[in-house]
Amino acid sequence: MIPMDDGHRLIEALKLTSLRNKDLRGRFVPIKSLGIGVQSFDYVQAEFGGWFENEDEWHLVKAQDDYCCSVESCGTKDHLQGMAVLVARGKCDFATKAENLMESNATMMVLANTNDTAFRMGAEPEYRERKINIVAIMIPDEAGKKLESAILKKNAPIISLQR
């Protein structure tokens, strides 16, 4: 059972999903990465941000500062150009992180949660008006740790998303 307010928010989110005719859940699939092998992780796509095609692939890098709460803390535009960027949950809201990454030329935010769940980011009305166009997903903490380990080993994983 969930609280009634959460149930109402869930119903509204499901209605919005059916209107968009988009599936927000799927598999996060790191490929071509010697450090972690071929593994897949669950993800949930944010309400805000862009959409992806199943054949899209991104190189995954880590944000300069784990939280990416300012443009400067995300990393240089040259380093993040066209990249998927792994960030940690906390210290600022989800949309701020995505906006900072977008301004830093990244094309995707991969947000690692602080526990073993993933949920839809940005379901509150305040995020709907923002002009975020990068893909934004949340992954469970364990997936984030494995990807961070692969990045730190200089394996530069290439990731794709599957619905």
Secondary structure by P-SEA (a helix, b strand, c coil): cccaaaaaaaaaaaaaaaaacccccccccccccccccbbbbbbbbccccccccccbbbbbbbcccccccccccccccccccccbbbbbcccccaaaaaaaaaaaccccccccccccccccccccccccccccccbbbbbcaaaaaaaaaaaaaccbbbbbbcc
